[in-house]
Amino acid sequence: VQLQASGGGLVQAGGSLRLSCAAPRTIFSEFSSHDMGWYRQAPGKQRELVASITNSGSTNYADSVKGRFTISRNNSRKTVSLQMNSLKPNDTAIYYCYAKRGLTASWGQGTQVTVSS
């Protein structure tokens, strides 16, 4: 699965951003069978899981983003999105989308999110 991430940028604390990850070259059945999600990596920190959504639509969030971020997927459009509200400076990081099936994972290129105080 080839993934293309978009939607990062600079926003003030309290603002919102929406990240999208598309798989335009992947057929529907291939995309819909994958679990999807977003990781982030801040400078000097380890990559951490932000949110995930299974192929059946079950979601999971890091405690630090619960109630602020929402992950969703649209299998017909072959996209997964991350709506980020009430952003905080410590949300600043490079965000990476991924697609996972079994032991195999694919990654999109990172997209920078910067939240100013």
N, C-alpha and C positions, 0 to 999 in steps of 0.2 A: 504494500500500500504506500503510495507516494502522497505525502501530506504537504499542504501549503498553508502556512499560518499568516494571519493578518490581524490588524486592529490595534496594535500597540500604539503608545504615544505618551505624551506628557499631559498630566492632569493635576489639578490642585487637590489637596486633601478634601475628602468629602464628595468628590466628583465620581463619575462613572466612566467605564470603558467596556466595550464589548469585543472580545477576541473571537475570531473565527478560524476554523481549520477545515480545509476542503481537500477532497481526494478526487479531483476531476477525472483522473485516468483509471479509476477503480470502478469495476462494475458493481451494481447495486448489491448483489448477493454477497460479494466479497466484503464490501464495506459493512453491511448490516450484521455480519457474523463476528465482527471485532468489538472488543471492549475498547473504549476510547477515554482519553483524559488529558489533563494538563499537569505538568510539573513546572516548577519555577526554581531559578537559581539566582540568589543575590550575591553580590561581590563578597568573596571570602567565606561564603557559606556553602553547605552541601545542597544538592538538588533535593527538593522536597515535593511530595505529591500534594497538589492543590485540590483537585476534584477529579472524579472518575464517573463514568457511566457505562454500565454493562450493555451487552448486546440486547438485553431484555428491558433496559431502561432503568435499572436500579442505580441510584446515585450514592456517592460517598464524598465527604468533604473533610478537609483538614479543619481542626478545631478553630484555627486562627481565622478562617474565612466563613464559617457557618453563619447563616443569616445575612451574609453580605453578597456572596457569590452564588450564581446558579449555573449549573452545567446542563446543556440540552443537546439533543442530536436530531437531525433530520435525515433519515436514511434515504429518502427519495432524492434529496439534494446532495447527499453524501457529504454532509457537513456536521461538525460539532462546534458548539459555541460556549463561551464562558462570559456570562454577564457579571460584571464586577461593579458593585455599588459601594458607596461609603468608603471609598478607597483611603488608605492610610499610607504615610511615608514608608512604613516597613513592608508594604506590598511591592515596593520597587524591586524589580528583578527582570531577568529574561524569562519569558514564559515559553514553554515547549509543549506542543501537543504530541500525543502518541496514539498509536493503534496497536492493540495487542490481541493475539489469538494463540492460545496455548503458551508455548515458550518463545514465540516469535514476536518481536516488537519492531515497529517502524516509528521514526521520529520526523517531525517537521522541523524546519529551521526555526530558530528562536525569534521571538518578537519582544522588543524592549517595552516595558511599562515603567514609567517614572512618575512618582507621585510627590509633588512638592508640598512642603508644609506652609 
